[in-house]
Amino acid sequence: MSQFAGYLFAGIAFLLFGLKWSLEAIRERKLDKNTTDIDPAVENRNRAMRRKLLCCRIKGLPAEGIMKITITGFGIGGSLIAAYPNGQLQNMSDILYATVYLYFGILGLVDVLVFYCPQSMPFGIESFAMALSFLVEGLMFHLHLTHQSFMMQHVHILLIYTVYSTAFISLIEIIYPQTITKFIRGFLTLVHGSWYVQSGFILHNPLPSVSPTWTSSYDYNNALVGISLTFAWHVATVFVILLILLTVLRRNYKEPIITIGNGSTQNQTFETQPTISPLSYPKSNYCHDQDV
């Protein structure tokens, strides 16, 4: 699907998932604690909650996995139709796009399996499947650009950088499943999606009368600078939007007030847990501990 519709479809899909992952990372503030001071049972519960946030937002259904399988199904179908317009293979590059969609469909299948069979799936397999999908996407685009025009190459090289960065942070998330890694993954996915849409306008502009059409007849250096600046503006815009969301959504997390013995008060943030003294336990349990 080398036309504008293909870029628009993929771009919107990545924008939706990137926004979803970014919002989930912002909402995980309560789970992002210093693991060295947390009981292992509490940390295991936090990991289970993170996994649940990753796989499901609708009660009783693996919503994200279903969304990935559905969207990639449409992508594979559209790519195959474009590859076989008259019943014969004419556009081999569309098979490449179908392969990329297939890997993201497998990622959705992994989410469904984790949701229904969590005990059978090792922790981090979702991040590994995601990294694998992005790595394959980057590899397919990289091999596809061998004999393309310089305009096509430069636009997709910037996309490849973003794809490989997302794959790398997904691998890091396996060993460091904290809020910041998930936030970075959401940020890179948003940049991925926005640049996908912009690539469609650059390479296959559907509105030449409204916006200027970028062609390879432009001066080589001016075109490269213009495309690079546009990509930089996309990165800055996405980052500023996420900063605004962080400011607006997290300002509602108020620090609870804890009363101290002398009547004074102090703030207790969500990042630390109050110490529980033995007197805080039920009387029966405390007496039992004293007898022992």
GIMOLIN-V207687 format. One record per pair of residues at least 24 apart in sequence whose ideal C-beta (glycine too) atoms are under 8 Angstrom apart, sorted by sequence separation. I is the first residue (numbers start at 0). GAP is how many residues later the second one is. D is the distance in Angstrom with one decimal. If there is no record, write none. Layout:
i->I gap->GAP d->D
i->I gap->GAP d->D
This chain:
i->27 gap->25 d->6.7
i->75 gap->25 d->4.7
i->106 gap->25 d->7.9
i->137 gap->25 d->4.0
i->201 gap->25 d->6.8
i->26 gap->26 d->7.7
i->74 gap->26 d->3.7
i->75 gap->26 d->6.2
i->106 gap->26 d->4.9
i->136 gap->26 d->5.3
i->137 gap->26 d->4.9
i->161 gap->26 d->5.9
i->165 gap->26 d->6.3
i->105 gap->27 d->7.2
i->201 gap->28 d->7.8
i->23 gap->29 d->5.3
i->71 gap->29 d->4.4
i->74 gap->29 d->8.0
i->75 gap->29 d->7.0
i->102 gap->29 d->6.7
i->103 gap->29 d->5.0
i->133 gap->29 d->5.2
i->134 gap->29 d->7.4
i->137 gap->29 d->6.6
i->161 gap->29 d->5.4
i->162 gap->29 d->6.5
i->23 gap->30 d->7.3
i->71 gap->30 d->7.0
i->102 gap->30 d->4.2
i->133 gap->30 d->7.3
i->161 gap->30 d->4.9
i->71 gap->32 d->4.9
i->72 gap->32 d->6.8
i->133 gap->32 d->4.8
i->134 gap->32 d->4.6
i->197 gap->32 d->6.3
i->70 gap->33 d->7.9
i->71 gap->33 d->3.7
i->99 gap->33 d->7.9
i->102 gap->33 d->4.8
i->103 gap->33 d->8.0
i->133 gap->33 d->3.7
i->158 gap->33 d->7.2
i->161 gap->33 d->6.4
i->197 gap->33 d->7.8
i->102 gap->34 d->7.1
i->131 gap->35 d->7.9
i->67 gap->36 d->6.0
i->68 gap->36 d->5.6
i->71 gap->36 d->6.5
i->99 gap->36 d->6.5
i->130 gap->36 d->4.6
i->133 gap->36 d->6.5
i->158 gap->36 d->5.7
i->194 gap->36 d->6.2
i->197 gap->36 d->6.4
i->19 gap->37 d->7.8
i->67 gap->37 d->6.6
i->98 gap->37 d->7.2
i->99 gap->37 d->4.7
i->129 gap->37 d->7.9
i->130 gap->37 d->7.6
i->157 gap->37 d->6.5
i->158 gap->37 d->6.9
i->67 gap->39 d->5.8
i->68 gap->39 d->4.0
i->130 gap->39 d->3.8
i->194 gap->39 d->5.5
i->67 gap->40 d->2.9
i->68 gap->40 d->6.6
i->99 gap->40 d->5.6
i->129 gap->40 d->4.5
i->130 gap->40 d->4.7
i->158 gap->40 d->6.5
i->193 gap->40 d->4.9
i->66 gap->41 d->7.3
i->98 gap->41 d->6.3
i->65 gap->42 d->7.1
i->127 gap->42 d->7.6
i->64 gap->43 d->4.5
i->67 gap->43 d->6.6
i->68 gap->43 d->7.4
i->126 gap->43 d->5.0
i->127 gap->43 d->7.4
i->130 gap->43 d->8.0
i->155 gap->43 d->7.3
i->190 gap->43 d->6.1
i->193 gap->43 d->7.5
i->19 gap->44 d->7.4
i->63 gap->44 d->7.5
i->64 gap->44 d->7.0
i->95 gap->44 d->5.0
i->126 gap->44 d->7.0
i->154 gap->44 d->5.0
i->190 gap->44 d->5.6
i->193 gap->44 d->6.2
i->64 gap->45 d->7.5
i->64 gap->46 d->3.1
i->65 gap->46 d->7.1
i->126 gap->46 d->4.4
i->127 gap->46 d->6.1
i->16 gap->47 d->7.9
i->63 gap->47 d->5.5
i->64 gap->47 d->4.0
i->126 gap->47 d->4.7
i->154 gap->47 d->5.7
i->190 gap->47 d->5.2
i->95 gap->48 d->5.8
i->154 gap->48 d->6.3
i->189 gap->48 d->4.7
i->61 gap->49 d->5.5
i->64 gap->49 d->8.0
i->123 gap->49 d->7.6
i->16 gap->50 d->7.9
i->61 gap->50 d->4.7
i->64 gap->50 d->6.4
i->123 gap->50 d->3.9
i->126 gap->50 d->7.5
i->16 gap->51 d->7.8
i->92 gap->51 d->6.3
i->123 gap->51 d->7.8
i->150 gap->51 d->7.4
i->151 gap->51 d->6.4
i->186 gap->51 d->6.3
i->189 gap->51 d->8.0
i->61 gap->52 d->7.7
i->150 gap->52 d->7.0
i->186 gap->52 d->6.7
i->189 gap->52 d->7.5
i->61 gap->53 d->3.6
i->123 gap->53 d->7.3
i->61 gap->54 d->7.2
i->129 gap->55 d->7.9
i->186 gap->55 d->5.9
i->54 gap->56 d->5.0
i->185 gap->56 d->7.7
i->53 gap->57 d->7.5
i->12 gap->58 d->5.1
i->54 gap->59 d->5.6
i->55 gap->59 d->5.9
i->182 gap->59 d->7.6
i->54 gap->60 d->4.7
i->12 gap->62 d->7.6
i->50 gap->63 d->6.7
i->150 gap->63 d->6.6
i->150 gap->64 d->7.4
i->8 gap->65 d->7.5
i->9 gap->65 d->7.0
i->150 gap->65 d->4.8
i->8 gap->66 d->6.7
i->149 gap->66 d->6.6
i->50 gap->67 d->7.1
i->148 gap->67 d->5.0
i->8 gap->69 d->7.2
i->153 gap->69 d->7.5
i->157 gap->69 d->7.2
i->47 gap->70 d->7.9
i->149 gap->70 d->6.5
i->153 gap->70 d->5.7
i->157 gap->70 d->7.4
i->54 gap->71 d->7.2
i->5 gap->72 d->7.1
i->50 gap->72 d->7.2
i->53 gap->72 d->5.9
i->150 gap->72 d->6.3
i->154 gap->72 d->6.1
i->4 gap->73 d->8.0
i->5 gap->73 d->7.7
i->149 gap->73 d->7.6
i->153 gap->73 d->5.4
i->157 gap->73 d->4.8
i->0 gap->74 d->7.9
i->149 gap->74 d->7.8
i->153 gap->74 d->7.8
i->50 gap->75 d->7.5
i->5 gap->76 d->7.5
i->46 gap->76 d->6.5
i->150 gap->76 d->7.7
i->0 gap->77 d->5.8
i->0 gap->78 d->5.4
i->2 gap->79 d->8.0
i->1 gap->80 d->7.9
i->0 gap->81 d->5.1
i->1 gap->89 d->7.3
i->1 gap->91 d->6.0
i->5 gap->91 d->6.7
i->1 gap->92 d->7.3
i->0 gap->93 d->5.8
i->0 gap->96 d->5.4
i->49 gap->127 d->6.1
i->46 gap->130 d->6.9
i->31 gap->146 d->5.8
i->31 gap->147 d->4.1
i->30 gap->148 d->7.3
i->31 gap->148 d->7.9
i->28 gap->150 d->6.8
i->27 gap->151 d->4.9
i->24 gap->154 d->5.3
i->27 gap->154 d->6.9
i->24 gap->155 d->7.9
i->24 gap->157 d->4.0
i->25 gap->157 d->7.2
i->23 gap->158 d->6.7
i->24 gap->158 d->3.9
i->24 gap->160 d->7.8
i->20 gap->161 d->6.3
i->21 gap->161 d->6.4
i->24 gap->161 d->5.7
i->23 gap->162 d->7.6
i->22 gap->163 d->7.8
i->20 gap->164 d->5.8
i->21 gap->164 d->3.3
i->20 gap->165 d->3.6
i->21 gap->165 d->6.5
i->19 gap->166 d->7.6
i->18 gap->167 d->7.3
i->17 gap->168 d->5.2
i->20 gap->168 d->6.2
i->21 gap->168 d->6.6
i->17 gap->169 d->7.4
i->17 gap->170 d->7.7
i->17 gap->171 d->3.3
i->18 gap->171 d->6.5
i->16 gap->172 d->5.9
i->17 gap->172 d->3.6
i->17 gap->173 d->7.8
i->17 gap->174 d->6.9
i->13 gap->175 d->5.5
i->14 gap->175 d->6.2
i->17 gap->175 d->5.6
i->13 gap->176 d->7.5
i->16 gap->176 d->7.9
i->15 gap->177 d->7.7
i->13 gap->178 d->4.8
i->14 gap->178 d->3.5
i->13 gap->179 d->3.1
i->14 gap->179 d->6.5
i->12 gap->180 d->7.1
i->11 gap->181 d->6.9
i->10 gap->182 d->4.8
i->13 gap->182 d->6.1
i->14 gap->182 d->7.6
i->9 gap->183 d->7.7
i->10 gap->183 d->6.9
i->10 gap->184 d->7.7
i->10 gap->185 d->3.3
i->11 gap->185 d->7.2
i->9 gap->186 d->5.2
i->10 gap->186 d->3.6
i->10 gap->187 d->8.0
i->10 gap->188 d->7.8
i->6 gap->189 d->5.5
i->7 gap->189 d->6.0
i->10 gap->189 d->6.9
i->6 gap->190 d->6.4
i->6 gap->192 d->5.4
i->7 gap->192 d->5.4
i->6 gap->193 d->3.0
i->5 gap->194 d->7.6
i->3 gap->196 d->4.5
i->6 gap->196 d->7.5
i->3 gap->197 d->7.5
i->6 gap->197 d->7.0
i->3 gap->200 d->4.1
i->2 gap->201 d->5.3
i->3 gap->201 d->7.4
i->1 gap->202 d->7.4
i->3 gap->202 d->4.9
i->25 gap->219 d->6.3
i->21 gap->220 d->5.8
i->25 gap->220 d->6.0
i->28 gap->221 d->6.5
i->22 gap->222 d->7.3
i->26 gap->222 d->7.5
i->21 gap->223 d->7.1
i->25 gap->223 d->5.3
i->25 gap->224 d->6.5
i->28 gap->224 d->6.3
i->22 gap->226 d->7.8
i->36 gap->235 d->7.8
i->37 gap->235 d->7.7
i->36 gap->236 d->7.7
i->33 gap->237 d->7.3
i->32 gap->238 d->6.2
i->33 gap->238 d->7.8
i->31 gap->239 d->7.5
i->32 gap->239 d->7.6
i->29 gap->240 d->5.3
i->32 gap->240 d->7.4
i->28 gap->241 d->6.0
